Amino acid sequence: MRMAGNDLDLLGDSAMPASGGRHRSKHRRPPTRRRGRSLLPLLIVLIMLGGMVGGVWYGGSRVMAALTGTPDYAGNGSGTVAVEINSGDSATAIAGTLLNKGVVKSIKAFVAAARADPRSLTLQPGAYKLHKQMKASLALALLLDPASRLQAVVTIPEGFSVVQTVARIAARTGLPLAQVQAAARDTARLGLPAYAKGGLEGFLYPATYDIEPGTSARAVLQMMVAKFNAVAASSKLEQRAAAVGLSPYEVLVVASLVQEEGLVVTDMPMIARVIHNRIVAGTPLGIDAAIFYGLGRTGGQLSAADLNKDTPYNTRKVKGLPPTPIDSPGADAVSAALAPTPGDWLYYVLKDKQGHQFFTDSYQAFVDQKAKSIKEGVFK
């Protein structure tokens, strides 16, 4: 209302007498009552005009602010759109991507939201699921929410073979099975350690992996091999192998057997000791899991024909270790293979439904415990 006030001030200066008004010139005729009455309507009109001008000015300023402000959508938006954030992208670059995808209304709106939220500095590269026509601050919130990331989660359990792992990758990522199988055959490009000698079995480390959209089959396998290399380095697998009289590769073979046989982690070092003792004694290992692997199976019943088949994995007929690992062992199994519990055991058999094993150096004690376990329904 400042303009109206000024108008009134000016009006007051012309309508009211100046200081010292008592000393008027005698030639000036004093205002008549009629003239005073005529000023009142004019005063009212001027006040109204002043109010209208002030209102127009106030409303116009808001319109101009809207026109010259930061364009932004309101609300969470609708639909679904995939947005790729690249490593090293600035807030402006991300805003440009969001604008091109129809997510935000302006680059300025997103940059302002990012500057106002310190968490924007932690934005991670990757693919995200957002909505179209979102308020910039809400779009930023989704980018900061891990649940918005478009990625496949692939969990490889301990004891999975290459065949099982390849099938799991294809099923979880949508990659064609043939592509993953082809990548698994091309072992020279997967980053295997030298002692693997081109063999992939045992080196696809069991863990949970986040696979971004567009990741190739080879890259997924490289990720798993890299994880194995990191774990092997931290456990000093190569340096410690000689202490148990094995090569690093043989340690991995032992660990793969322990992984299959050890249902309880605390039993694993003792199972490793039985394997070591049998190798030294020249006794066949008799581990059925290896026989199944040689038959291309993961379980079931072994027939007499199965047990008589000549495969390098028939540990009832062939002495020593199988030629390769039979699965990908986890950290506990590898640790057990590197540090078996001291003892003279040669046999073990399941003794309870919780998965604990009975260990002995006596064949008769082994037979007796096996009969007892069968009678108690320990074996399915």
C-alpha positions in Angstrom: 0.0 0.0 0.0 3.0 2.2 -0.2 1.9 3.9 -3.5 -1.5 4.7 -2.0 0.2 6.1 1.1 2.3 8.4 -1.1 -0.7 9.5 -2.9 -2.3 10.4 0.4 0.7 12.3 1.5 0.7 14.3 -1.6 -2.9 14.9 -1.2 -2.5 16.1 2.3 0.2 18.6 1.3 -2.2 20.3 -1.1 -5.3 20.1 1.0 -4.0 21.1 4.4 -2.7 24.6 5.3 1.1 25.1 5.6 2.7 26.0 8.9 2.0 29.6 9.9 -1.4 29.5 8.2 -2.7 32.3 10.4 -0.7 34.8 8.4 -2.6 34.3 5.1 -2.6 36.9 2.4 -5.7 38.9 2.7 -6.1 38.6 -1.0 -6.6 34.8 -0.8 -10.2 33.8 -0.3 -10.7 31.2 2.4 -12.1 27.9 1.2 -15.8 27.6 1.4 -17.7 24.7 2.9 -18.9 23.7 -0.5 -15.2 23.3 -1.6 -14.4 21.3 1.5 -17.3 18.9 0.8 -16.2 18.4 -2.8 -12.8 17.1 -1.7 -14.2 14.2 0.3 -15.4 12.2 -2.8 -12.1 12.9 -4.5 -10.3 11.7 -1.4 -12.3 8.4 -1.4 -11.6 7.8 -5.1 -7.9 8.4 -4.6 -7.8 6.0 -1.7 -9.6 3.3 -3.7 -7.3 3.9 -6.7 -4.3 3.6 -4.4 -5.6 0.3 -3.0 -6.2 -1.0 -6.5 -2.7 0.0 -7.6 -1.2 -1.7 -4.5 -3.2 -4.8 -5.1 -2.2 -5.0 -8.7 1.4 -4.4 -7.7 1.3 -7.2 -5.1 -0.5 -9.7 -7.3 1.7 -8.9 -10.2 4.8 -9.4 -8.2 3.6 -12.9 -7.3 2.9 -13.7 -10.9 6.3 -12.5 -11.9 7.9 -14.6 -9.2 6.1 -17.6 -10.5 7.1 -16.9 -14.0 10.8 -16.2 -13.1 11.1 -18.8 -10.3 12.3 -22.5 -10.5 9.9 -24.7 -12.5 9.2 -27.9 -10.5 6.5 -30.6 -10.5 4.4 -31.3 -7.4 4.1 -34.7 -5.9 5.5 -38.2 -6.5 4.7 -38.3 -10.2 3.4 -41.4 -12.0 4.5 -44.3 -14.2 7.9 -45.9 -14.1 11.1 -44.8 -15.8 14.6 -46.2 -15.6 17.4 -43.7 -15.1 21.1 -44.5 -15.4 23.5 -42.5 -13.2 27.1 -42.7 -14.3 30.2 -42.6 -12.2 31.5 -39.1 -11.7 28.2 -37.4 -12.8 27.7 -34.0 -11.3 24.4 -32.8 -9.9 23.9 -30.8 -13.1 24.6 -33.9 -15.3 22.2 -36.0 -13.2 19.6 -33.3 -13.5 20.0 -33.2 -17.3 19.5 -37.0 -17.4 16.3 -36.7 -15.3 15.0 -33.8 -17.4 15.5 -35.8 -20.6 13.7 -38.8 -19.1 10.8 -36.6 -18.1 11.4 -37.1 -14.4 12.0 -33.4 -13.3 10.6 -30.2 -14.8 13.9 -28.3 -14.8 17.6 -28.8 -14.2 17.6 -25.8 -11.7 15.0 -27.6 -9.5 17.0 -30.7 -9.1 20.3 -28.9 -8.6 18.7 -26.8 -5.9 17.3 -29.9 -4.2 20.8 -31.5 -4.3 22.5 -28.5 -2.8 19.9 -28.4 0.0 20.5 -32.1 0.9 24.1 -33.1 1.9 23.2 -36.8 1.3 23.3 -36.0 -2.5 27.1 -36.3 -2.2 26.7 -40.0 -1.5 24.8 -40.8 -4.7 26.0 -44.0 -6.2 26.2 -44.8 -9.9 23.8 -47.3 -11.2 20.3 -47.7 -12.7 17.3 -46.5 -10.7 13.5 -46.8 -11.0 11.8 -43.4 -10.8 8.5 -41.8 -11.9 7.7 -39.2 -14.5 6.9 -35.6 -13.5 8.2 -35.8 -9.9 9.0 -33.0 -7.5 12.8 -32.6 -7.7 13.4 -33.2 -4.0 11.3 -36.4 -4.2 13.3 -37.6 -7.2 16.5 -37.1 -5.2 15.0 -39.0 -2.3 14.4 -42.0 -4.6 17.9 -41.8 -6.0 19.1 -42.0 -2.4 16.9 -45.0 -1.5 18.7 -48.4 -2.2 15.3 -50.0 -2.8 15.1 -47.9 -6.0 18.1 -49.4 -7.6 17.4 -51.6 -10.6 19.7 -54.5 -10.0 19.5 -58.2 -9.9 20.5 -59.8 -6.6 22.3 -63.1 -7.2 23.1 -65.3 -4.2 25.4 -68.2 -4.7 25.3 -70.7 -1.8 28.4 -72.4 -0.5 28.8 -75.7 -2.2 27.4 -74.7 -5.6 29.2 -76.2 -8.6 29.9 -74.2 -11.8 26.9 -75.8 -13.5 24.6 -74.8 -10.6 26.1 -71.3 -10.4 25.8 -70.6 -14.1 22.1 -71.7 -14.0 21.5 -69.4 -11.0 23.1 -66.4 -12.7 20.9 -66.9 -15.8 17.8 -67.3 -13.7 18.3 -64.3 -11.5 19.7 -61.8 -14.1 17.7 -62.7 -17.2 21.0 -63.3 -19.1 20.6 -66.1 -21.7 21.9 -69.4 -20.2 23.9 -70.0 -23.4 25.7 -66.7 -22.9 26.7 -67.5 -19.3 27.8 -71.0 -20.3 29.9 -69.5 -23.1 31.5 -67.0 -20.7 32.2 -69.8 -18.2 34.1 -71.8 -20.9 36.3 -68.8 -21.8 38.2 -69.1 -18.6 41.3 -67.2 -19.9 39.4 -64.0 -19.6 38.0 -64.4 -16.1 41.0 -63.4 -14.0 41.7 -66.8 -12.5 44.9 -67.3 -10.4 47.8 -69.1 -12.2 47.4 -72.2 -10.0 43.9 -72.7 -11.3 45.4 -73.8 -14.7 42.3 -72.6 -16.5 39.8 -74.6 -14.4 36.8 -72.6 -13.1 35.4 -75.1 -10.6 35.9 -73.9 -7.1 36.7 -70.3 -8.0 33.2 -68.8 -8.3 33.1 -67.5 -4.8 29.8 -68.1 -2.9 28.3 -64.8 -1.9 25.5 -62.3 -2.7 26.2 -60.1 -5.7 24.3 -57.0 -6.9 24.3 -57.1 -10.7 23.5 -53.9 -12.5 21.4 -53.9 -15.7 23.5 -54.3 -18.8 26.2 -56.3 -17.0 27.6 -59.0 -19.3 27.9 -62.6 -18.4 31.6 -62.4 -18.5 31.6 -59.4 -16.1 29.4 -61.3 -13.6 31.8 -64.3 -13.6 34.8 -62.0 -13.3 33.2 -60.4 -10.3 32.9 -63.8 -8.6 36.5 -64.8 -9.4 37.7 -61.4 -8.1 35.8 -62.1 -4.9 37.6 -65.5 -4.6 41.0 -63.9 -5.2 40.3 -61.3 -2.5 39.3 -63.9 0.1 42.2 -66.2 -0.9 44.6 -63.3 -0.4 43.2 -62.3 2.9 43.4 -65.9 4.2 46.9 -66.2 2.7 45.9 -69.4 1.0 49.0 -69.7 -1.2 51.4 -69.0 1.6 49.8 -71.4 4.1 49.2 -74.3 1.7 52.7 -75.7 2.1 52.3 -76.0 5.8 49.7 -78.7 5.3 51.7 -80.4 2.6 49.4 -79.3 -0.3 49.5 -77.0 -3.2 47.1 -74.1 -3.2 44.9 -75.9 -5.8 44.9 -79.1 -3.6 43.8 -77.0 -0.6 40.8 -75.8 -2.7 40.0 -79.4 -3.7 40.1 -80.5 0.0 37.9 -77.5 1.0 35.3 -78.4 -1.6 35.0 -81.9 -0.2 34.8 -80.5 3.4 32.1 -78.1 2.2 30.0 -81.0 1.1 30.7 -83.3 4.0 30.6 -80.8 6.9 27.0 -80.0 8.0 28.3 -78.3 11.1 31.1 -75.7 10.9 32.8 -77.1 14.0 33.2 -80.5 12.4 34.9 -79.1 9.3 38.5 -79.0 10.6 38.1 -82.7 11.8 36.8 -83.8 8.4 39.8 -82.1 6.8 42.0 -84.1 9.1 40.4 -87.3 8.1 41.0 -86.5 4.4 44.6 -85.7 5.2 45.1 -88.9 7.2 43.5 -91.0 4.5 45.8 -89.5 1.8 48.9 -90.2 3.9 47.6 -93.7 4.6 46.9 -94.4 1.0 43.3 -95.2 1.7 40.5 -94.2 -0.7 38.6 -91.2 0.6 35.2 -92.8 0.1 33.4 -89.4 -0.2 30.2 -90.0 -2.1 29.7 -86.3 -2.9 32.7 -86.6 -5.3 31.2 -89.7 -6.9 28.0 -87.8 -7.5 30.0 -85.0 -9.1 31.7 -87.4 -11.4 28.3 -88.7 -12.4 27.0 -85.2 -13.1 24.5 -85.4 -10.3 24.0 -83.5 -7.0 22.4 -86.3 -4.9 20.1 -89.2 -4.7 21.0 -92.9 -4.3 24.2 -94.5 -5.6 23.6 -97.8 -7.2 26.1 -100.6 -7.5 26.6 -99.6 -11.2 27.3 -96.0 -10.1 29.9 -97.2 -7.6 31.6 -99.3 -10.2 31.9 -96.6 -12.8 35.4 -95.6 -13.6 35.6 -91.8 -13.2 38.5 -89.8 -11.7 36.0 -88.7 -9.0 35.1 -92.2 -7.8 36.7 -91.9 -4.4 35.8 -95.4 -3.5 38.0 -96.8 -6.2 40.6 -94.1 -6.8 43.0 -93.1 -4.1 44.0 -89.5 -3.4 42.2 -86.3 -4.2 39.8 -85.8 -7.1 41.4 -84.0 -10.0 39.4 -80.7 -9.4 37.3 -79.2 -6.7 33.7 -80.4 -6.8 32.1 -77.1 -5.8 32.9 -73.6 -4.6 33.7 -73.8 -0.9 33.1 -71.0 1.6 35.5 -69.4 4.0 34.9 -71.9 6.8 35.7 -74.9 4.6 38.9 -73.2 3.2 40.0 -72.4 6.8 39.4 -76.0 7.8 41.5 -77.3 4.9 44.3 -74.9 5.8 44.2 -75.8 9.5 42.8 -79.3 10.1 42.4 -80.3 13.8 45.1 -82.6 15.0 44.0 -86.2 15.4 44.4 -89.7 14.1 40.8 -90.2 12.8 40.2 -92.2 9.7 36.4 -92.5 9.7 33.4 -90.3 10.4 29.7 -90.9 10.3 26.6 -88.8 11.0 25.6 -89.3 14.7 22.6 -87.0 15.2 19.9 -85.1 13.3 21.6 -81.8 14.0 24.3 -82.8 11.6 27.2 -83.6 14.0 29.6 -86.3 12.9 31.1 -89.2 15.0 34.9 -89.4 14.5 37.1 -92.5 15.1 40.2 -94.3 14.0 38.5 -97.7 14.5 36.6 -99.2 11.6 34.5 -101.3 14.0 33.5 -98.2 16.0 32.5 -96.6 12.7 30.3 -99.5 11.8 28.7 -99.6 15.2 27.9 -95.9 15.2 26.5 -96.2 11.7 24.1 -98.9 12.8 23.1 -96.9 15.8 22.5 -93.8 13.6 20.3 -95.8 11.2 18.3 -97.3 14.1 17.7 -93.8 15.5 16.6 -92.5 12.2 19.5 -90.1 11.8 19.8 -91.0 8.1 16.9 -90.1 5.8 
